Amino acid sequence: WYFMVAYGATNQVFGIYYSQGGDVFTYSNEYAAMPVHSPSYNKIDTPFLLTDMEIWSAFIYYQVKETADADSPYQIWVLGGTLQQTTTSLAISATYPERAHQPTVVKTGSAYTMWYTGASQIGLYKANSTDGYIWTKEAQPVFATGRYAEPSVIKVGDVWHLYYMGEGDVIQHRVMYDTIQSAINAASAGDTIEVAAGTYVEDVTVNKA
């Protein structure tokens, strides 16, 4: 099965669609996210749908704009619930406790990882969760300064591929690894490996110049 989230008739609702082949999608139901927010909120934006087909569950991560003011900050919200072929029920909600934009989430095993841009799209950050709702922000940002947008992440083996829009609206690609040794193994002559702050429990062999 394939599932898709798209904007509804207004900027206050999302539509859920499903497909068995991934080519033709059927409308499932419309989810009005606004009622869970204060009436002062202006709109919802940039929905990201994460599905877990092993347990038929779904999360929608999205940003909420507080007012119609162009400078009004956004906050990331999470909706989660039961995924079904024809009707998806998303009722549980939670917020990420800081101003943030454009979430993208990957689940590996029982761990969830979220990438997002900071307030006013300054900086690119990463957070971790064990349940998809409650998040812990990593102390070391991916990028602390600069303007970024629309991060998208896929994982192949132990390699993370981060795509994002950087300065000048240029799409860029960054490769990240689960371990220092994995990065060393993949490095070529002249490459630079950047190691984020933290504690790494591993034996590292450097056999390259």
Buried (B, 14 or more C-beta within 10 A) or exposed (E): EBBBBEBBEEEBBBBBBBBEEEEEBEEBBEBEBBEBBEEEBBBBBBBBBBBEEEEEBBBBBBBBBBEEEEEBBBBBBBBBBEBBEEEBBBEEBBBBEBBBBBBBBBBEEEEBBBBBBBEEBBBBBBBEBEEBBBBEBBEEBBBEEEBBBBBBBEBEEBBBEBBBBBEEEEEEEBEBBBEBBBBBEEBEEEEEEEEEEEEEEEEEEEEEE
